[in-house]
Amino acid sequence: MVKLRTGSCLVIVLLVTLACGPKVTYDFRGINTTAESFEVEFFKNYADQRNGSTIEPGIDREFTKTLQDLINNSTKLSLKSKNGDLLYQGEIVEYKVTPMTATANQLSAQNRLTMSVNVRFFNRKEQKGDFERRFSFFYDFDAATSLASVKVQAHEEIFERITQDIFNASLGNW
């Protein structure tokens, strides 16, 4: 006859309960979802349709890839090209440089690059978290510096912040 201690019985009951329950993905970022896959559609660049905005070639591809990489590297969800459990759609709606501060001679001392993205998120397993929202961030730089010389660093910072905000809004179940 085998004697089980109370602690051993509790562990066995816990393991059986977890094995029989619904599949839930949870990691250190607080993700709690039954989804197993995600899809990020290409974020088209419509920034030129907004006053003062311009089209930055390739930014649509860069942004789409950055969002895919963040979700792929931060979760156990698998990336699909179609029919993912989670769907991210959207477009870049603003990309512009504006003067922020002036010198005594009324010249710009600092410029701000602002990027805004409209995002639609759909959870095909649980619709309660679906949303459509605009996410925006900026990068300030010296007006004597050209945008071309700070573009790589500016895009990295802006993309990191916007994609993290999208991630938190869609999967950050704290």
C-alpha positions as CSV (number, residue, x, y, z in Angstrom):
1,M,0.0,0.0,0.0
2,V,1.3,3.4,-1.0
3,K,1.0,6.3,1.4
4,L,0.5,9.8,-0.1
5,R,1.1,12.9,1.9
6,T,-1.4,15.8,1.7
7,G,1.1,17.9,-0.3
8,S,1.6,15.1,-2.9
9,C,-2.2,14.7,-3.3
10,L,-2.5,18.5,-3.8
11,V,0.2,18.5,-6.5
12,I,-1.5,15.6,-8.3
13,V,-4.9,17.2,-8.2
14,L,-3.5,20.5,-9.4
15,L,-1.7,18.8,-12.4
16,V,-4.9,16.9,-13.4
17,T,-6.9,20.1,-13.2
18,L,-4.5,22.1,-15.3
19,A,-4.2,19.3,-17.9
20,C,-8.0,19.0,-18.3
21,G,-8.8,22.8,-18.4
22,P,-8.8,25.1,-21.4
23,K,-5.5,25.8,-23.1
24,V,-4.3,29.2,-21.8
25,T,-1.1,30.9,-22.9
26,Y,0.6,32.9,-20.1
27,D,4.1,34.3,-20.0
28,F,6.1,36.9,-18.0
29,R,4.4,39.8,-19.7
30,G,1.0,38.9,-18.3
31,I,-0.5,37.4,-21.5
32,N,-3.6,35.4,-20.8
33,T,-5.4,34.1,-23.9
34,T,-6.7,31.0,-25.5
35,A,-5.3,32.1,-28.8
36,E,-2.5,30.0,-30.4
37,S,-1.7,32.2,-33.4
38,F,-1.6,35.8,-34.7
39,E,-1.7,37.6,-38.0
40,V,-0.4,41.1,-38.7
41,E,-1.7,42.5,-42.0
42,F,0.5,44.9,-44.0
43,F,0.1,48.4,-42.5
44,K,-0.4,50.6,-45.5
45,N,1.0,54.1,-45.5
46,Y,-1.7,56.8,-45.9
47,A,0.2,59.5,-44.1
48,D,0.1,61.9,-47.1
49,Q,-3.6,62.2,-46.7
50,R,-3.2,64.2,-43.6
51,N,-2.2,67.9,-43.7
52,G,1.6,68.4,-43.1
53,S,2.3,64.6,-43.3
54,T,4.6,63.0,-45.9
55,I,5.1,59.5,-47.2
56,E,8.3,57.9,-46.0
57,P,9.2,55.1,-48.4
58,G,9.5,51.7,-46.7
59,I,8.1,52.7,-43.3
60,D,5.0,50.6,-43.9
61,R,7.1,47.4,-44.3
62,E,9.4,48.3,-41.4
63,F,6.5,49.0,-39.0
64,T,4.6,45.8,-40.0
65,K,7.8,43.7,-39.4
66,T,8.5,45.4,-36.1
67,L,5.0,44.6,-34.7
68,Q,5.3,41.0,-36.0
69,D,8.7,40.6,-34.3
70,L,7.6,42.0,-31.0
71,I,4.6,39.7,-30.7
72,N,6.5,36.7,-32.1
73,N,9.5,37.2,-29.7
74,S,7.3,38.1,-26.6
75,T,4.8,35.3,-26.8
76,K,4.4,31.6,-27.7
77,L,1.9,32.5,-30.3
78,S,2.7,31.4,-33.9
79,L,2.7,33.9,-36.7
80,K,0.4,33.0,-39.6
81,S,-0.1,34.8,-42.9
82,K,-3.9,34.1,-42.8
83,N,-6.5,33.1,-40.3
84,G,-4.6,33.8,-37.1
85,D,-6.6,33.7,-33.9
86,L,-5.5,37.3,-33.3
87,L,-5.7,39.8,-36.2
88,Y,-3.9,43.1,-36.3
89,Q,-4.9,45.5,-39.2
90,G,-4.2,49.1,-39.7
91,E,-2.5,52.0,-41.5
92,I,0.0,54.7,-40.9
93,V,-2.0,57.9,-40.8
94,E,0.6,60.5,-39.9
95,Y,4.3,61.1,-40.4
96,K,5.4,64.6,-40.0
97,V,8.1,66.9,-38.7
98,T,7.0,70.1,-36.9
99,P,9.1,72.8,-35.2
100,M,8.8,72.6,-31.4
101,T,10.9,75.4,-29.8
102,A,12.2,78.7,-31.2
103,T,15.5,80.6,-30.7
104,A,15.7,84.3,-29.9
105,N,15.9,84.9,-33.7
106,Q,12.6,83.1,-34.2
107,L,14.3,80.1,-35.8
108,S,13.4,76.6,-34.9
109,A,15.7,75.1,-32.2
110,Q,14.1,71.7,-32.0
111,N,12.0,69.6,-34.3
112,R,9.6,66.8,-33.6
113,L,9.0,63.8,-35.8
114,T,5.5,62.4,-35.0
115,M,4.1,59.1,-36.3
116,S,0.5,57.9,-35.8
117,V,-0.9,54.5,-36.6
118,N,-4.6,53.5,-36.7
119,V,-5.0,49.9,-35.4
120,R,-7.9,47.4,-35.5
121,F,-7.4,44.4,-33.3
122,F,-9.7,41.3,-33.5
123,N,-9.5,38.3,-31.2
124,R,-11.3,35.6,-33.1
125,K,-11.5,33.4,-30.0
126,E,-12.9,36.0,-27.6
127,Q,-14.4,39.2,-29.1
128,K,-14.5,41.1,-25.8
129,G,-11.0,42.5,-26.4
130,D,-11.6,43.8,-29.9
131,F,-10.8,47.5,-30.5
132,E,-10.0,50.2,-33.0
133,R,-7.6,52.8,-31.7
134,R,-5.0,55.3,-32.8
135,F,-1.5,55.0,-31.4
136,S,1.1,57.8,-31.7
137,F,4.6,58.7,-30.5
138,F,7.3,61.3,-31.4
139,Y,11.0,61.8,-31.5
140,D,12.6,65.2,-30.8
141,F,15.8,66.3,-32.5
142,D,17.9,69.4,-32.9
143,A,16.7,71.6,-35.7
144,A,20.2,72.0,-37.0
145,T,20.3,68.2,-37.6
146,S,18.6,66.8,-40.7
147,L,15.9,64.2,-40.4
148,A,17.9,61.9,-42.6
149,S,20.8,61.8,-40.1
150,V,18.5,60.8,-37.1
151,K,15.9,58.7,-39.0
152,V,17.2,55.3,-38.0
153,Q,17.3,56.1,-34.3
154,A,14.0,58.0,-34.5
155,H,12.2,55.1,-36.2
156,E,13.6,52.6,-33.6
157,E,12.3,54.7,-30.7
158,I,8.9,55.5,-32.3
159,F,8.3,51.9,-33.5
160,E,9.3,50.5,-30.1
161,R,6.9,52.7,-28.2
162,I,4.0,52.3,-30.6
163,T,4.3,48.6,-31.0
164,Q,4.7,48.2,-27.2
165,D,1.5,50.2,-26.7
166,I,-0.3,48.1,-29.3
167,F,0.9,44.9,-27.6
168,N,-0.2,46.2,-24.1
169,A,-3.6,47.2,-25.4
170,S,-4.2,43.9,-27.1
171,L,-2.5,41.3,-24.9
172,G,-1.5,43.0,-21.7
173,N,-4.0,41.5,-19.3
174,W,-2.5,42.6,-16.1
